[in-house]
Amino acid sequence: FSSLSDSLAKADILSTLNNIDEITKQINNNEGSLGLLINDKKLYNNLQKASKELEQLLGDLKDNPGRYVSFSVIGAKNKPFREKKAE
């Protein structure tokens, strides 16, 4: 236990805390990729919309695989995509 205590005493804890504080300030000031991702509501809304649309597309692909992948040699009529109404 004493060796662990000695190594912790030698660690520059103040410098580490200052680095964490600086990173937090940059995030809160919309600096860097993480700051922009966390603080940009428009980006958040766009990601939410894209996620919902992808979920609908995957559901439609599961329900109607023939609409996206055709195994017919002669050809088949494609059914148009219809968005499912929210439940």
C-alpha positions as CSV (number, residue, x, y, z in Angstrom):
1,F,0.0,0.0,0.0
2,S,2.9,2.4,0.7
3,S,4.2,2.2,-2.8
4,L,0.8,3.1,-4.2
5,S,0.6,6.0,-1.7
6,D,4.0,7.2,-2.8
7,S,3.1,7.1,-6.5
8,L,-0.1,9.0,-5.9
9,A,1.8,11.6,-3.9
10,K,4.3,12.0,-6.8
11,A,1.5,12.4,-9.4
12,D,0.8,15.9,-10.5
13,I,-2.8,16.0,-9.5
14,L,-3.1,19.7,-9.8
15,S,-1.9,19.7,-13.4
16,T,-4.4,16.9,-14.2
17,L,-7.3,18.8,-12.7
18,N,-6.2,21.9,-14.6
19,N,-6.2,19.9,-17.9
20,I,-9.7,18.6,-17.1
21,D,-10.9,22.1,-16.4
22,E,-9.4,23.4,-19.7
23,I,-11.1,20.6,-21.7
24,T,-14.4,21.2,-20.0
25,K,-14.2,24.9,-20.9
26,Q,-13.4,24.1,-24.5
27,I,-16.4,21.8,-24.7
28,N,-18.7,24.4,-23.1
29,N,-17.4,27.0,-25.6
30,N,-18.3,24.9,-28.6
31,E,-14.6,24.3,-29.4
32,G,-13.6,21.1,-31.1
33,S,-15.7,18.3,-32.4
34,L,-17.0,17.2,-29.0
35,G,-18.0,20.8,-28.1
36,L,-19.9,21.2,-31.3
37,L,-21.6,17.8,-31.0
38,I,-22.7,18.4,-27.4
39,N,-23.9,22.0,-27.8
40,D,-25.3,22.2,-31.3
41,K,-29.1,21.7,-31.1
42,K,-29.6,21.8,-34.8
43,L,-27.0,19.0,-35.3
44,Y,-28.8,17.0,-32.5
45,N,-32.1,17.4,-34.2
46,N,-30.7,16.4,-37.6
47,L,-29.1,13.3,-36.0
48,Q,-32.4,12.4,-34.3
49,K,-34.3,12.8,-37.6
50,A,-31.7,10.7,-39.5
51,S,-31.9,8.0,-36.8
52,K,-35.7,7.9,-37.1
53,E,-35.5,7.7,-40.9
54,L,-32.9,4.9,-40.8
55,E,-35.1,3.0,-38.3
56,Q,-38.1,3.4,-40.7
57,L,-36.0,2.3,-43.7
58,L,-34.6,-0.8,-41.9
59,G,-38.2,-1.7,-40.8
60,D,-39.4,-1.4,-44.4
61,L,-36.5,-3.4,-45.6
62,K,-37.4,-6.1,-43.1
63,D,-41.1,-6.0,-44.0
64,N,-40.6,-5.7,-47.8
65,P,-37.2,-7.0,-48.8
66,G,-38.4,-7.5,-52.4
67,R,-38.7,-3.7,-52.8
68,Y,-34.9,-3.4,-52.4
69,V,-33.5,-6.7,-53.6
70,S,-35.1,-8.4,-56.6
71,F,-34.4,-12.1,-57.3
72,S,-36.6,-12.3,-60.3
73,V,-35.0,-12.9,-63.7
74,I,-37.9,-11.5,-65.6
75,G,-38.4,-8.4,-63.3
76,A,-40.9,-7.4,-60.8
77,K,-43.0,-4.3,-60.0
78,N,-41.6,-2.3,-57.1
79,K,-43.9,-1.1,-54.5
80,P,-43.4,2.5,-53.5
81,F,-42.2,3.3,-50.0
82,R,-44.9,4.4,-47.6
83,E,-43.9,5.9,-44.3
84,K,-45.4,4.2,-41.3
85,K,-47.4,6.4,-39.0
86,A,-46.1,6.9,-35.5
87,E,-47.6,4.7,-33.0
